[in-house]
């Protein structure tokens, strides 16, 4: 049986401090959830701080996008290995806002 995933894409809505506050408010609300994977996808600038705030919890860290190359002259992009270093386990791939 598949595990359902509930993911929140925070888009470009929060500063780092706001993202950490938001995820800390979310933590007790999902503490008892057992049958669903909870994922938060904060802005790239907040990935590290949010990752630290959810360490050891039921919430998984997700990214809003990634680039398919590991290295290169791709200004503004982020490589899969960079996301792994931050503890990212999920990525939103092919979002309509990125394809436009």
ZAZA-210676 format. One line per field, with one value per residue (C-alpha): residue in one letter; x, y, z. Coordinates in Angstrom, 3 decimals, decimal comma. Layout:
N
code	c(A:...)
px	c(X:...)
py	c(Y:...)
pz	c(Z:...)
//
This chain:
100
code	c(X:X:X:X:X:X:X:X:X:X:X:X:X:X:X:X:X:X:X:X:X:X:X:X:X:X:X:X:X:X:X:X:X:X:X:X:X:X:X:X:X:X:X:X:X:X:X:X:X:X:X:X:X:X:X:X:X:X:X:X:X:X:X:X:X:X:X:X:X:X:X:X:X:X:X:X:X:X:X:X:X:X:X:X:X:X:X:X:X:X:X:X:X:X:X:X:X:X:X:X)
px	c(0,000:1,250:1,781:-0,144:1,908:0,699:3,112:3,050:4,666:5,439:6,410:8,160:6,041:8,276:11,504:13,768:12,461:8,837:9,438:10,986:8,112:5,573:7,159:7,465:3,722:3,097:5,186:2,715:-0,196:1,280:3,094:0,562:0,116:1,269:-0,180:0,764:4,095:4,154:6,475:7,230:8,829:10,053:11,934:15,541:16,890:15,059:15,897:18,761:16,982:13,708:15,649:17,238:13,846:12,257:15,221:13,993:10,326:7,648:8,023:10,223:12,054:11,254:12,571:10,556:12,737:16,066:18,285:19,224:22,982:25,258:27,674:28,082:27,516:23,804:23,289:20,418:19,870:20,373:21,846:20,483:23,629:23,238:19,726:20,883:23,503:20,663:18,677:16,055:14,114:11,469:11,384:8,490:9,341:7,563:5,483:3,468:4,954:8,458:7,435:5,842)
py	c(0,000:3,485:6,104:9,309:12,507:15,921:18,618:22,343:24,510:27,764:29,451:32,809:33,738:33,610:35,024:32,559:33,627:33,370:29,921:28,631:30,060:28,464:25,023:25,184:25,887:22,930:20,429:19,773:19,619:16,648:14,921:12,077:11,578:8,058:7,051:10,103:11,630:15,357:17,474:21,196:22,972:26,370:28,868:27,863:30,486:28,814:25,165:24,913:26,638:24,788:21,531:22,210:23,018:19,748:17,458:14,292:15,088:13,551:16,390:15,850:18,619:19,311:21,727:23,727:22,922:21,510:21,560:18,300:18,951:18,406:21,196:23,878:27,488:27,578:30,849:30,758:26,995:24,415:20,944:17,699:17,177:20,606:19,677:16,334:18,183:20,172:17,060:17,491:14,255:15,519:17,950:19,486:18,626:20,124:22,730:24,782:28,033:26,794:25,634:28,931)
pz	c(0,000:-0,850:1,807:1,080:0,924:2,006:0,853:1,422:-1,237:0,538:-2,715:-2,188:0,820:3,877:5,186:6,963:10,370:9,216:7,723:10,950:13,000:10,660:10,771:14,564:14,707:12,383:14,376:17,220:14,777:12,898:15,757:15,938:12,184:11,354:7,988:5,926:4,909:5,698:3,515:3,624:0,670:1,865:-0,312:-1,045:1,343:4,247:3,488:5,966:8,847:8,326:8,034:11,407:12,941:11,744:12,448:14,148:13,522:11,286:8,778:5,722:3,882:0,241:-2,371:-4,855:-7,865:-8,994:-12,061:-13,763:-13,938:-10,923:-11,866:-14,471:-15,420:-14,608:-12,768:-10,307:-10,485:-7,743:-8,246:-6,789:-4,702:-3,124:-2,018:-0,630:1,439:3,014:3,913:1,195:0,558:-1,874:-4,807:-6,705:-10,323:-13,319:-11,488:-13,977:-12,670:-13,551:-17,029:-18,042)
//
